[in-house]
Amino acid sequence: MSIDMTEFHDILFEECLENLDIMKTELNSIDLNAFDKERMNTIYRGAHTIKGGCAMLEFNIVAEYAKEMEHLLGEMRDQTKQTNPDNIGVMLESVEFIRAMIKQLQNKEVLDDANAAIHRAKMHAAIV
């Protein structure tokens, strides 16, 4: 007996969008004068959850993008990358890029792997 994984798509999409909302709120709430590791952990966990859920259901383009975002957020959390307005802006743009991909998946549209790879590389290059 095989399990139809498409039954879980709507649950995943809802969970992803909820995590993106939390990430956006937390990114917008960062106090640049007082590093908050717990806030950064919350943002990191959002990317981690999206990565894992999308990988499990084989939405690999989103999973790879979220993996890169998770990596950079981990570096910001560990303070090897700066938590500054530019980096926060890059992360906010990345949240919206993932949101757009999730919306495309909800509409049963095909994701553009090349576009995601270009955006992923720009995200990585922009974080200082």
ROSE-4610 file (N, C-alpha, C; in Angstrom, 1 decimal, always signed):
// ROSE-4610
residu = [M/M/M/S/S/S/I/I/I/D/D/D/M/M/M/T/T/T/E/E/E/F/F/F/H/H/H/D/D/D/I/I/I/L/L/L/F/F/F/E/E/E/E/E/E/C/C/C/L/L/L/E/E/E/N/N/N/L/L/L/D/D/D/I/I/I/M/M/M/K/K/K/T/T/T/E/E/E/L/L/L/N/N/N/S/S/S/I/I/I/D/D/D/L/L/L/N/N/N/A/A/A/F/F/F/D/D/D/K/K/K/E/E/E/R/R/R/M/M/M/N/N/N/T/T/T/I/I/I/Y/Y/Y/R/R/R/G/G/G/A/A/A/H/H/H/T/T/T/I/I/I/K/K/K/G/G/G/G/G/G/C/C/C/A/A/A/M/M/M/L/L/L/E/E/E/F/F/F/N/N/N/I/I/I/V/V/V/A/A/A/E/E/E/Y/Y/Y/A/A/A/K/K/K/E/E/E/M/M/M/E/E/E/H/H/H/L/L/L/L/L/L/G/G/G/E/E/E/M/M/M/R/R/R/D/D/D/Q/Q/Q/T/T/T/K/K/K/Q/Q/Q/T/T/T/N/N/N/P/P/P/D/D/D/N/N/N/I/I/I/G/G/G/V/V/V/M/M/M/L/L/L/E/E/E/S/S/S/V/V/V/E/E/E/F/F/F/I/I/I/R/R/R/A/A/A/M/M/M/I/I/I/K/K/K/Q/Q/Q/L/L/L/Q/Q/Q/N/N/N/K/K/K/E/E/E/V/V/V/L/L/L/D/D/D/D/D/D/A/A/A/N/N/N/A/A/A/A/A/A/I/I/I/H/H/H/R/R/R/A/A/A/K/K/K/M/M/M/H/H/H/A/A/A/A/A/A/I/I/I/V/V/V]
num = [1/1/1/2/2/2/3/3/3/4/4/4/5/5/5/6/6/6/7/7/7/8/8/8/9/9/9/10/10/10/11/11/11/12/12/12/13/13/13/14/14/14/15/15/15/16/16/16/17/17/17/18/18/18/19/19/19/20/20/20/21/21/21/22/22/22/23/23/23/24/24/24/25/25/25/26/26/26/27/27/27/28/28/28/29/29/29/30/30/30/31/31/31/32/32/32/33/33/33/34/34/34/35/35/35/36/36/36/37/37/37/38/38/38/39/39/39/40/40/40/41/41/41/42/42/42/43/43/43/44/44/44/45/45/45/46/46/46/47/47/47/48/48/48/49/49/49/50/50/50/51/51/51/52/52/52/53/53/53/54/54/54/55/55/55/56/56/56/57/57/57/58/58/58/59/59/59/60/60/60/61/61/61/62/62/62/63/63/63/64/64/64/65/65/65/66/66/66/67/67/67/68/68/68/69/69/69/70/70/70/71/71/71/72/72/72/73/73/73/74/74/74/75/75/75/76/76/76/77/77/77/78/78/78/79/79/79/80/80/80/81/81/81/82/82/82/83/83/83/84/84/84/85/85/85/86/86/86/87/87/87/88/88/88/89/89/89/90/90/90/91/91/91/92/92/92/93/93/93/94/94/94/95/95/95/96/96/96/97/97/97/98/98/98/99/99/99/100/100/100/101/101/101/102/102/102/103/103/103/104/104/104/105/105/105/106/106/106/107/107/107/108/108/108/109/109/109/110/110/110/111/111/111/112/112/112/113/113/113/114/114/114/115/115/115/116/116/116/117/117/117/118/118/118/119/119/119/120/120/120/121/121/121/122/122/122/123/123/123/124/124/124/125/125/125/126/126/126/127/127/127/128/128/128]
x = [+0.8/+0.0/+0.9/+0.7/+1.4/+0.6/+1.3/+0.6/+0.7/-0.4/-0.5/-0.1/+1.2/+1.7/+1.1/+0.3/-0.3/-1.4/-1.8/-2.8/-2.2/-0.8/-0.2/+0.3/+0.1/+0.5/-0.1/-1.4/-2.1/-1.6/-1.4/-0.9/+0.5/+1.4/+2.7/+2.7/+1.9/+1.8/+1.3/+0.4/-0.1/+1.0/+1.7/+2.7/+3.9/+4.2/+5.3/+4.9/+3.6/+3.2/+3.1/+2.8/+2.8/+4.2/+5.1/+6.5/+7.1/+6.7/+7.2/+6.7/+5.4/+4.8/+5.6/+5.9/+6.7/+8.1/+8.7/+10.1/+10.1/+9.1/+9.0/+8.8/+7.9/+7.6/+8.9/+9.6/+10.8/+11.9/+12.1/+13.1/+12.8/+11.6/+11.2/+11.3/+11.4/+11.5/+12.9/+13.9/+15.3/+15.7/+16.3/+16.9/+18.4/+18.8/+20.2/+21.2/+20.7/+21.5/+21.6/+20.8/+20.8/+20.6/+21.7/+21.5/+20.6/+19.7/+18.7/+18.8/+19.6/+19.8/+18.6/+17.6/+16.4/+15.6/+15.5/+14.8/+15.5/+16.8/+17.5/+17.2/+17.1/+16.8/+15.4/+14.5/+13.1/+13.1/+13.8/+13.9/+14.6/+15.7/+16.4/+15.5/+14.7/+13.8/+12.8/+12.3/+11.3/+11.9/+13.1/+13.8/+14.0/+14.4/+14.7/+13.5/+12.3/+11.1/+10.6/+10.7/+10.4/+11.2/+12.5/+13.5/+13.1/+12.9/+12.6/+11.2/+10.2/+8.9/+8.9/+9.5/+9.6/+10.4/+11.5/+12.4/+11.6/+10.8/+10.1/+9.1/+8.4/+7.4/+8.0/+9.3/+10.0/+9.8/+9.6/+9.6/+11.1/+11.9/+13.4/+13.9/+13.3/+13.7/+13.5/+12.4/+12.1/+13.0/+13.2/+14.1/+15.5/+16.0/+17.4/+17.5/+16.5/+16.5/+16.5/+15.6/+15.5/+16.7/+17.4/+18.7/+19.7/+19.8/+20.8/+20.4/+19.2/+18.7/+19.0/+18.7/+19.0/+20.5/+21.3/+22.8/+23.2/+22.7/+23.0/+22.4/+21.2/+20.6/+21.4/+21.9/+22.7/+24.0/+24.6/+25.8/+25.4/+24.3/+23.8/+23.6/+22.9/+22.6/+23.9/+24.9/+26.2/+27.1/+26.7/+27.4/+28.7/+28.7/+29.8/+29.5/+28.2/+27.7/+27.0/+27.0/+26.4/+24.9/+24.3/+22.9/+22.8/+22.7/+22.6/+21.4/+21.1/+19.9/+20.0/+21.2/+21.3/+21.0/+21.6/+21.4/+19.9/+19.4/+18.0/+17.1/+17.4/+16.7/+16.8/+18.0/+18.2/+17.3/+17.3/+16.5/+15.0/+14.6/+13.2/+12.8/+13.7/+13.5/+13.4/+14.2/+14.2/+13.0/+12.4/+11.2/+10.1/+10.1/+9.1/+9.3/+10.5/+10.8/+10.2/+10.5/+9.9/+8.4/+7.8/+6.4/+5.8/+6.5/+6.1/+6.1/+7.2/+7.3/+6.2/+5.9/+4.8/+3.5/+3.2/+2.0/+2.0/+3.1/+3.1/+2.8/+3.3/+3.0/+1.6/+1.0/-0.4/-1.3/-0.8/-1.5/-1.1/-0.4/+0.1/+0.9/+1.7/+2.5/+3.9/+4.7/+6.0/+7.0/+7.8/+8.8/+10.0/+10.6/+11.7/+13.0/+13.6/+14.8/+16.0/+16.1/+17.2/+17.0/+15.8/+15.6/+15.8/+15.4/+15.7/+17.2/+17.9/+19.4/+20.0/+19.6/+20.1/+19.8/+18.6/+18.2/+19.0/+19.1/+19.9/+21.3/+21.9/+23.3/+23.4/+22.5/+22.4/+22.3/+21.4/+21.2/+22.5/+23.2/+24.4/+25.5/+25.6/+26.6/+26.3/+25.1/+24.7/+25.0/+25.0/+25.1/+26.6/+26.8/+28.2/+28.4]
y = [-1.2/+0.0/+1.2/+2.1/+3.4/+4.5/+5.5/+6.7/+7.8/+8.4/+9.6/+10.8/+11.2/+12.4/+13.7/+13.7/+15.0/+15.4/+14.4/+14.7/+15.7/+15.7/+16.5/+17.9/+18.1/+19.4/+20.6/+20.6/+21.8/+22.1/+21.0/+21.2/+21.8/+21.3/+21.8/+23.3/+23.6/+25.0/+25.9/+25.5/+26.3/+26.5/+25.4/+25.5/+26.4/+26.3/+27.2/+28.6/+28.9/+30.3/+30.9/+30.0/+30.5/+30.7/+29.9/+30.1/+31.3/+31.6/+32.8/+34.0/+34.0/+35.2/+35.4/+34.3/+34.5/+35.0/+34.5/+34.9/+36.4/+36.8/+38.2/+39.1/+38.7/+39.5/+39.6/+38.5/+38.5/+39.3/+39.1/+39.9/+41.4/+41.8/+43.2/+43.7/+42.8/+43.2/+43.2/+42.9/+42.8/+44.2/+44.2/+45.4/+45.3/+46.2/+46.2/+46.5/+47.1/+47.5/+46.4/+45.4/+44.3/+43.0/+42.2/+40.9/+40.0/+39.4/+38.5/+37.1/+36.2/+34.9/+34.1/+34.3/+33.5/+33.9/+35.2/+35.7/+35.1/+35.1/+34.5/+33.0/+32.3/+30.9/+30.7/+31.5/+31.4/+31.6/+32.6/+32.8/+31.6/+31.1/+30.0/+28.8/+28.5/+27.3/+27.4/+28.6/+28.7/+28.2/+28.7/+28.2/+26.7/+26.2/+24.8/+23.9/+24.4/+23.7/+23.7/+24.8/+24.9/+23.9/+24.0/+23.1/+21.6/+21.2/+19.8/+19.4/+20.2/+19.8/+19.7/+20.7/+20.7/+19.6/+19.3/+18.1/+16.8/+16.7/+15.5/+15.2/+16.3/+16.2/+16.4/+16.5/+16.6/+17.9/+18.9/+20.3/+20.8/+20.2/+20.3/+21.7/+22.4/+23.8/+24.7/+24.6/+25.3/+24.9/+23.6/+23.0/+23.5/+23.5/+24.0/+25.5/+26.2/+27.7/+27.9/+27.2/+27.3/+26.8/+25.8/+25.3/+26.4/+27.1/+28.2/+29.3/+29.6/+30.6/+30.2/+29.0/+28.4/+28.5/+28.2/+28.3/+29.7/+30.7/+32.1/+32.6/+32.2/+32.6/+32.0/+30.8/+30.2/+30.9/+31.4/+32.3/+33.6/+34.2/+35.4/+35.1/+34.0/+33.6/+33.4/+32.8/+32.5/+33.7/+34.8/+36.0/+36.0/+35.0/+35.0/+35.8/+36.1/+37.1/+38.2/+39.4/+40.5/+40.5/+41.0/+41.3/+42.8/+43.2/+44.6/+44.9/+46.2/+46.4/+45.8/+45.8/+45.2/+43.7/+43.0/+41.5/+41.2/+42.0/+41.8/+42.0/+43.0/+43.2/+42.1/+41.5/+40.3/+39.2/+39.0/+37.9/+38.1/+39.4/+39.7/+39.4/+39.8/+39.5/+38.0/+37.3/+35.8/+35.2/+35.7/+35.3/+35.4/+36.6/+36.9/+36.0/+35.7/+34.8/+33.4/+32.9/+31.6/+31.6/+32.7/+32.9/+32.8/+33.4/+33.4/+32.0/+31.2/+29.9/+29.0/+29.2/+28.4/+28.7/+30.0/+30.3/+29.7/+29.6/+29.0/+27.5/+26.8/+25.4/+25.2/+26.1/+26.0/+26.1/+26.9/+27.1/+26.0/+25.1/+23.9/+24.4/+25.5/+26.0/+25.4/+25.4/+24.8/+25.9/+25.5/+26.5/+26.6/+27.7/+28.0/+27.7/+26.6/+26.2/+27.2/+27.6/+28.5/+29.9/+30.4/+31.6/+31.5/+30.4/+30.1/+30.0/+29.4/+29.3/+30.7/+31.5/+32.9/+33.6/+33.6/+34.3/+33.8/+32.5/+31.8/+32.3/+32.4/+32.9/+34.4/+35.2/+36.6/+36.8/+35.9/+36.0/+35.7/+34.6/+34.2/+35.3/+35.9/+36.9/+38.2/+38.5/+39.8/+39.8/+38.6/+38.6/+38.8/+39.8/+40.1/+39.8]
z = [+0.0/+0.0/+0.0/-0.9/-1.0/-0.5/+0.1/+0.6/-0.4/-0.6/-1.6/-0.8/-1.1/-0.4/-0.7/-1.8/-2.2/-1.1/-0.3/+0.7/+1.8/+1.8/+2.8/+2.3/+1.0/+0.4/+1.1/+1.2/+1.8/+3.3/+4.0/+5.4/+5.4/+4.5/+4.3/+3.9/+2.9/+2.5/+3.6/+4.3/+5.5/+6.5/+6.8/+7.8/+7.3/+6.0/+5.5/+5.6/+5.2/+5.2/+6.7/+7.6/+9.0/+9.5/+9.1/+9.5/+8.8/+7.6/+6.9/+7.6/+8.0/+8.8/+10.1/+10.8/+12.0/+11.7/+10.7/+10.4/+10.0/+9.2/+8.8/+10.1/+10.9/+12.2/+13.0/+13.2/+14.0/+13.4/+12.1/+11.4/+11.5/+11.4/+11.5/+13.0/+13.9/+15.3/+15.9/+15.1/+15.6/+16.0/+17.2/+17.8/+17.5/+16.6/+16.2/+17.4/+18.4/+19.6/+20.6/+20.5/+21.5/+20.8/+20.6/+20.0/+20.8/+20.1/+20.8/+20.1/+20.8/+20.2/+20.1/+21.0/+21.0/+19.8/+19.5/+18.3/+17.0/+17.0/+15.8/+15.7/+16.9/+16.9/+16.3/+16.6/+16.1/+14.6/+14.1/+12.6/+12.0/+12.5/+12.0/+12.0/+13.0/+13.1/+12.0/+11.7/+10.6/+9.3/+8.9/+7.7/+7.8/+8.9/+9.1/+8.9/+9.4/+9.3/+7.8/+7.2/+5.7/+4.9/+5.2/+4.5/+4.6/+5.8/+6.1/+5.5/+5.7/+5.1/+3.6/+3.0/+1.5/+1.0/+1.7/+1.3/+1.4/+2.5/+2.7/+1.6/+1.1/+0.1/-1.3/-1.4/-2.7/-3.4/-2.7/-3.3/-3.1/-3.9/-3.7/-4.0/-4.9/-5.2/-4.0/-3.4/-2.1/-1.0/-0.9/+0.2/+0.0/-1.2/-1.4/-1.1/-1.5/-1.2/+0.4/+1.0/+2.5/+3.2/+2.6/+3.2/+3.2/+2.1/+2.0/+3.0/+3.0/+4.0/+5.4/+5.7/+7.1/+7.4/+6.4/+6.7/+7.0/+6.3/+6.5/+7.8/+8.1/+9.4/+10.6/+10.4/+11.4/+11.7/+10.6/+10.8/+11.4/+11.1/+11.8/+13.3/+13.5/+14.9/+15.7/+15.1/+15.7/+15.7/+15.1/+15.0/+14.2/+13.2/+12.3/+11.1/+10.9/+9.9/+10.7/+10.2/+10.9/+10.9/+11.9/+12.0/+11.8/+10.6/+10.3/+9.3/+9.1/+8.2/+6.8/+6.2/+4.9/+4.9/+5.9/+6.0/+6.4/+7.2/+7.6/+6.3/+5.5/+4.3/+3.3/+3.2/+2.3/+2.8/+4.1/+4.7/+4.5/+4.6/+4.4/+2.9/+2.0/+0.6/+0.3/+1.0/+0.9/+1.4/+2.5/+3.0/+2.0/+1.3/+0.3/-0.9/-1.3/-2.4/-2.1/-0.9/-0.6/-0.6/+0.0/+0.0/-1.5/-2.4/-3.8/-4.4/-4.0/-4.5/-3.9/-2.6/-2.0/-2.7/-3.0/-3.7/-5.0/-5.7/-7.0/-6.9/-5.9/-5.6/-5.3/-4.5/-4.2/-5.5/-6.4/-7.7/-8.7/-8.3/-9.1/-10.3/-10.1/-11.1/-11.0/-12.1/-12.1/-11.6/-10.7/-10.2/-11.2/-11.3/-12.1/-11.3/-11.5/-10.8/-11.0/-12.3/-12.6/-11.9/-11.8/-11.1/-9.6/-9.1/-7.6/-7.4/-8.3/-8.1/-8.2/-9.1/-9.2/-7.9/-7.5/-6.3/-5.0/-5.0/-3.9/-3.8/-5.0/-5.1/-4.7/-5.1/-4.8/-3.3/-2.7/-1.2/-0.5/-0.9/-0.3/-0.5/-1.6/-1.9/-1.2/-0.9/-0.3/+1.2/+1.9/+3.3/+3.7/+4.5/+4.9/+6.4]
